[in-house]
Amino acid sequence: MAIEPEARRRAHQWRQEVYATQREREAPFSTISGHPIEPLYTDEDLVGFDHAERLGYPGEHPFTRGIHPSMYRGRLWTMRQFAGFGTAEETNERFRYLLEHGQMGLSTAFDMPTLMGLDSDHQRSLGEVGVEGVAIDTVDDMETLFSGIPLDQVTVSMTINAPAAILLAFYVVAAEENGIAPEKLGGTIQTDILKEYIAQKEWCFPIEPAMRLVTDMVEWCAAEMPRWHPISISGYHIREAGSTAAQELAFTLKDGFTYVERAIERGLAVDDFAPRLSFFFNAHIDFFEEIAKYRAARRIWARELRDTYGAREERSQMMRFHTQTAGVSLTAQQPLVNIVRTTIEALAGVLGGTQSLHTNSFDEALALPTAEAVRIALRTQQVIAHESGVTSTADPLGGSYFVERLTDELEAAAYDYFERIDELGGMVEAIKTGFPQREIADAAFTYQREVDSKQRIVVGVNDYRVADDELTEIHRPDPAAERRQRERLERTKAARDSGAVEAALGALRERAASGANLMPSMIEAARARAAEGEMVAALQEVFGTYTEQPQF
């Protein structure tokens, strides 16, 4: 219902008086993504707003209000906790602990050598094996990692990108050898290589062959793994690198459009693969900005998939996404305060309509989380789900003058970035020129300058500090884990048929040179017990390696 003229006049007068008071005090105006936040929002801020076109109903295009009609009344989001450390045996124990405490899906964190495509016995892996994730070298490790876990009943997420196809091959073979066919496996593997070149910097190959590998996975999974999401298009790491919410939104969606374009160029019909694309967003500390970001993301994706890429099925136009609370927002100072930060961020993810959620543990700025910290993080989600009442209705903030205006502003900012990226020749060319990297670096510099000047307060860091507030217990890596993992890899190599391994790696190189889909050859190499690093090295003989050009 529209506000009456007299009420509108009073609201306008009140707003001007607040502005005048702020100017007298020289108080800074609050901003979100560069836009000043008004002290009051009214229907004047939504002039010309078409509710049917821009909002609609939950479960209907453009999905601004959510992708399911009943949202969480019908089904809660999947509660996940990212876990991985030491050897596969140790992480398997943590997985079982989480499932026993009510977790619904498993999210796997790999160690740095695995993420970089290096085996545990590589010289560059020294000191990093199992330190900040689980070490996986061969299919035997993958089988141990999920030992006793019904993979046809539990969805699994794997956060890995450059060698994602190889780890997926390990997973497929591990399930196969336990009597579970690929079509019964549900879950997600990240595979988002573009954001690696933009933000996280974990790569194995040059950009073009890396993009070919992504498309190979999309093509293979569309035919063989109908329940599997072959890409989780990830804004999380873009935000963790220092981007604004608008940059996270724009760069993530543009990455997604680029993957869609490559798959269409391969000859795939958009409706054959788009329903299995998923997204992974950050839930940062600015509550309303994050909610608006998710709503804008759904609307943009739905519009572009339908109008630009010709998707006809609604499932292709629905943006499904996982959310993780912001690791970069956590502080080593007064770490228990991180429970409050994570709760606010998790609530933003839920009110924004996420399908899956990971809550960070309060001690993660210091070390890998302890079991107690993980349990509290999971309980945070359970309290939101069962005690807060926010799941009772879909999109409870929909129609808010502030939220709708902010959603529109973030959407407009994203399209501005799309235009600038297109002028550079698309996302791949923009990355090669360093455009998104420079934009993120500038945003990170601005943020830090605001913290240093106390224009932005971070509790416990630049204000409200205490002399000593250390945790008595933190997770400490087992120094013997690396030795055990190297010995395990040595045993696997000694027991395998070396001739079969060499033949499989040779076939992989030949297939890479021919331009054929590489997934079948990787699966054969996994069956032969070829190690991840061996497969990466074989592909590098054909593809070469990548060195980033300095931008700053």
N, C-alpha and C positions, 0 to 999 in steps of 0.2 A: 504494500500500500504506500502511495506517495506521501511524503511529508507535506503538511500544510504550509502555505506561504509564510505565515507568521513564525512558525517553528523553524523554517529554513532561514529566515532573516536572523533569528536569535542565534542559530548555530553558526552562521557566517560571522556575526558580530563577536561571538565568543572566541571563534578561531582567531580573528584578528587581534583580540585582546591578549590571547596567549602568545601570539607571535611578538607583539610589542613587548611583553614582559620578558620574553627570551632575549630579545635584542638589548634591552636595558641591562640585563645581567650578563650579556655576552655569552650566554649558554649555547653550546653547539646544538644544531638541529640534528635529530636522529635521522639516519639514512639506512636504507636497505638496497643493496646492489646499486648504489649511486643515486637512488631516488630519495628525496626527503620524505620523511614520514609526517603526515599531517597530524595535528593534535586531535582532530575529530574527522570522521568520515560520515557522509550522508548520501542520500540518493543522487545528489549533484555529482558525486564522483563516479556514478555509473550511468551518466547520460547516454542514451542510445544503446544501452546494454540489452542485447537480445537473449533473454533467458532460455528460450527454446534452442537457439543455435549454439550458445556458448556453454550452457549448463546441461540441459536435458535432464534425464533421469539416470540414476545408477543402473548400470548394465546396458545402457543405450548410447549410441554415438552422440557426442564425441567423447563420452566416458570421463568427462571432467569430474563427475561425482563418484566414480568408482566403476570397476569393470563387472561387478556382480550386482543384481538387483537388490539382494538382501544384505550384501557385504558380510560383516562378521556375525550377524544373526544367523546366517546360514552355515558359515564355517569360519573358525578363527584362522588368523594367519599362521603359517608354519613357524614354530619357535626353534631357532637354531643357535648354537654356540660354536664359533670358530675354534677348532682345536687341532693341535699338531705339535709334537715335540719329540726329540730323541729318536728312538727306533719305532718301527711299526708296532711292536708289542706294547710299548708304553702308551702310544696313542690309542691303540685298540682298547686298553683299559679305561682311558678317559672317555672314549665314545660310549662304552658300556655304562659308565657312571652317569653320563648325561642322559642316556635313554632311560635309565632307572629312575631319574629324577624328573621325568616328564617331557624331555625334549622330543620333538616330532621329526626332525631331520638332522642329518650330519653335515657339517661343513669342514672341509679338510684344509689345513694350513701346511704347506710344504716348506722345507728348509731352503736356504738360499742356493746351495748347489743344485738342487732339483729344479728350482725356478729358472736357473740359468742354463739348464741342460748339461750339467756336469755330474759325473758319477762321484760317489763318496771317496774313491781312491785317487781322484785327480788332484794334482798338486795345488790347484787353486781352491780346493775344497777344505784344505787343512784349517782346522779351528772353527769351521762353520757347520759341520755335519750335525744335524739334529738340534741346533742351538735355538733357532726361532721358527721351527716347524719340523715336520717329520721327514726323514730321509727315505726316499723311494728310488731305488736303482733298477729293479727288475720286477717282473710280474710276481715273483715269489714274495717280494715285499708288499705288493698290493694285496695278495691273498692273505697275508698275515694281518695287514691293517684292518681288514673287514672280516676277520675270522669270527664265526659264530653270529654274524649279523645278517639277517635275512634281506638281501639286497633287492629282492622282488617286492618287499613290503616297506622298506625305508628309503626315502629319497636322499640322495647324496649330492652335495655340492663340492666341487674341487676348484680351488683358486689357483689357477696356473694358466699361463698365456703362451709364451713362445714355444715350449714343447708340449702344449696341451694335447695335440693329436697323439703323441706318444703315450702320455699318461692315460688318455681315453682308451687306447689300444690295450694297455696293461689292465685296465678296469674291465673291459669287455672279455678278455681272455680269463682273468681271475674269476669272473662270474660264470663264464662258460664251463670252466673246469670244476665248478661247483653245481653244475646242472641248471644254470639260469641263462636263458637265451637273451640276446641283446634287446629284443622287443619288449621284454618284461622289466627293463631297467628304467627307473625314473630318477631324474635329477638334472644337474646343471654343471657344465664346465665353463670356466670363464672365457678363455680363448680370445679376449679382446686385445689384439696386438696393437691397434692404433693408439690406445691410451698408454701403452708401454713407451712408445716413442714420444708421446706427449708428456708423460708424468712419471711413471714408475721406473723406467729405464732398464727393464729386464728383457733382453732380446737375444736371439741366437742367429738370426738371418737378416739380410736386407729387407726393406719394406715390401717390395713387390712379391718375392717368393713367400714371405710370411703371409701376405694377403691370400696367396694361392692356397696355402695350407688351411687357412680359415674357411675358405670356400669349399675345399675338399671335405672338411668336416661337416659343413652345412649340408652338402649334397649327400654324403654318405648317411648321416643321421636321418635325413628326411626319408630315405629308403629303408633303413635298417633299424632305427631306434626311435619309433614314433612318440615315445614318452619322454624323450631326452631333449634338453635345451642345449644346443651345441655352442651357443654364445651367450654370455651374460655381459651385455654392453655396459661398461662400467664407468660411472662418473665418480665413484667413491675415491679412487686414487687421484683423480684430477683435483678433487676438493682437498684431499689430504696434502697435495703439493702446494696448496695455497690459493686456489682459485676462489672466485666469488660464486655465489649460488647461480647467478646468471651465466657465468662461464661454464660451470659444471653442467647446467641444463643444455646450453648450446653445443658445446663440444661433444658431449655424450650423444645427443640426438644426431648430430652430423656424422659421428662415427657410425651410428646405427644405419643411417641412410646409405652410407658408403658400402656397408656390408650387403645391404639389400640390393644395391646397384650391381655389385660384383656377382651376386648369385643370379640375378636376372641375366647378366651378360653371359654367364655359364650356360644359360638355357633353362633355368629352373623357373617354374611358374610361381609368382609371389605367394599365392595362397597355399602352395605346397610346403613352404618352409617358414613363412612369417609367423604362423601361430606358435612356433617353437623358439622364437627369439625372446629373450628376457633381458631385463635391465637390473642394474645394481647401483643404488644411489646412496649417498651419504645422508645421515640425519645429523645436521649440525646444531649449534646451540641457539640460533635465532628461531624461535618457535614458529611464528607465523610465516616467516619467509620460507621455511622448509615445507610447510603444508602447501603453500601456494606453488612452490616449485614442482611438487608431485602432481598437482592438479593441472598445471600448465603442461607438464610433460605428457600426460595422457592425452590431452586435447590436441597438442601438436602432432604427436605420433599418429593418432587416429585420422586426423585430417590429411596428413601427407601420405600415409599408406593408401588411403582411399583415392585421393584426388591426384597425387603425383605418380604413385607406383601401381595404381589400378587394382588394389586389393578389393575383392568383392565380399569375401567372408568376414563377418564381424570379428571372428576369432583372430584374424590377421591384423585387425585394426586395434585390438585391445593391447595396451601396454601392461605386461605383467612385470613386477619388479620386486627385488629383494632390497632390504634396507639394513645398513649397519650404522650404529651410532658412531660419532666422530672420534676416532682415536686421537686425532691431533688436538682435540679440545681437552683431553685429559692432562692432568698436571701431576708432576712428581711431588710438588708441595701439597701438604694436607690431602693425601690421596683419598681419604674417605669422602671428601666433598665430591669426588667423581661420581659417586652413586647418585647424587642429586642431578648432576649434569646428564648422566646417562638416562635417567628417568624422564627428564624433560625431552631429550632427543628421541627416545623411544615413543613417547606419547605423540610427538609430532609425526613420526612414521605411521603410527596407527591412525591418527586423525587424517593423515594424507592418503590413506587407503592402501598401504603396502600389503603384499601377499606373503611376505616372509620377512623375518626380523632377527637380527643378531644384536644383542646388547653387550657392550664392552664391559670388561671387569675393572673394578676400581684400581687395581694394582698394575695395570698394563703400561703405565708410563715408567715403571720401574723394572718390570720383568714379565715373562710369560705368567699368566694368571695361576694362582693357587686354586685348589679344588673349592675352597670356601668362597673365594671371590667369584668363581664361575657360577656357583650355586646362587649367590645373591643376584648376579646378573640375570640368570634364568628366572628367579623368583620375581624380579622386577617386571618382566613380561607377564608372568602369571597374575600378579596383582592388578596390572592394567587390564588384563583380559577378564578377570573374574570379580574384581571388587570396585573398579572405578566407574562403571556404568557407561563408558564411552563406546562400547560395542553395541549399544541398544538400538542405534539408528545409523543409517548410512550418511556419510558426509555431514556430520552435525554442524560444521562451520559454513556449509554452503549457504550463499545468500548474504553472508556478512559483507557489509560495505567495504571494510578493510581487506578482507581476504579476497574478495572478487576483484577489487582494484589492483591488489598486489599480484594476483594471478595474471591479470592482463598485462601488467608492467613487465613481469618476467617473460611472458610470452613474446612481447614486443622486443625485448632485449635479445632474446634468442634469435628471432628473425633478422635482427640487425647483424648479428654475428654470422648467420647463414649467408647473408648477402656479401659480407666481406670475405668469407672463405671461398664462395663461388667466384669472386673476382680474382682470386689467386689460383683458380683452376681446380678447386675441390679440396677435400680434406687431406688426401695423400700429399698433394703438392704443397698445401699450406704447412703441413708438418715438415716437409723437406726444407721449406724456407724458414722454419722456426717461429711461425706466427703464433700458434696457441701457446708454445713454450714461453714466448716473451710476454704474452698477455698474463699468463699465470704468475710469472716472476714479478711483474709490476704489481699485481694484486697482493702477492705475498709481502712485498716490500711495504706497500701502503698499510697493510694490517699491522706489521711489526712496528712501524713508525707510530701508529695509533696506540699500541700497547706501551711503547717506550715513553710516549708523552703523557700517558694516563688519560688520553681521550677515550680509550677503551679500557675498562677495568676487567681484569682477570683475577678473580678472588683467590687469594693466597699467593699470587705471583707478583703483581705490582701494587697490591693493596690488601688490607686485612691479613697481614702476614703474622706468623707465629715463629718463635725461635726454633722449636724442634718438634717435628711431627712425623717421625719415621715409622714405617711398619715394622713390626717385630719379625714377621714371617713373609718371605717372598720366595718364589720358585727359583731354584738354582740348577742350571744344567748339570747333568751327570757327566763328569769328565771321561768316564769310561764308555759312554754311548758311541762316540765316534769309532773307537777301536772295535767295538762289537759289530757296528754296521760294516766296517771295512772287512772284517773277518767273514761276515755273512755274504757279502758280495764275492769274496774270494772263493767261498765254498760253492756258490752258484756257478761261477765261471769254471771251476774245476769239474763240476758234475755234468755240465751240459755237453752237447755234441758240437765241438768247435767247427766242424765242417758245415753243419747245418746253419750255424750262426753266420759264417762267412758267406754262405750261399744266400741267406736272407738279406744280409746287408748289401750284397752285390745287386740283388733284385731291387732293393730299395733305391739304390743309386741309379740304376737303369730306368726305373719308373719315374724318378725325379727328373731325369734328363728328357724323358719322352713327353712330359706334360700330363701324364695320366693321373687319376686320383690316387693319392698315396695311402689312404686309410687301409686298403686290403694288404699292402706290403708291410705296413707297420704292425698290423695284427699278426701276420706270419712271423715277423721278426720277434714279436713279443712271445709267441708260442715257442720259438727256438731259444728263448731266454737271453736274447740280446739285451744289453743294458741301455738305459736312456742315453747316456753320454756317447755310446757307440753309434746309436742311430743318429744323434745330432751331428756327430763328426762325419758320418757318411753323407748326410744331406749337405753339410757345409762344403764338401768336396765339389758339389754341383752348384750350390746356391751362393757360396762365398759367405763372408761375415759382414758385420755392420759396425761402423764407427760414426758416432754422432758429431756433427759439425758444431763447434762452439757458437753460442748465440749472444753471449753477454760480455 
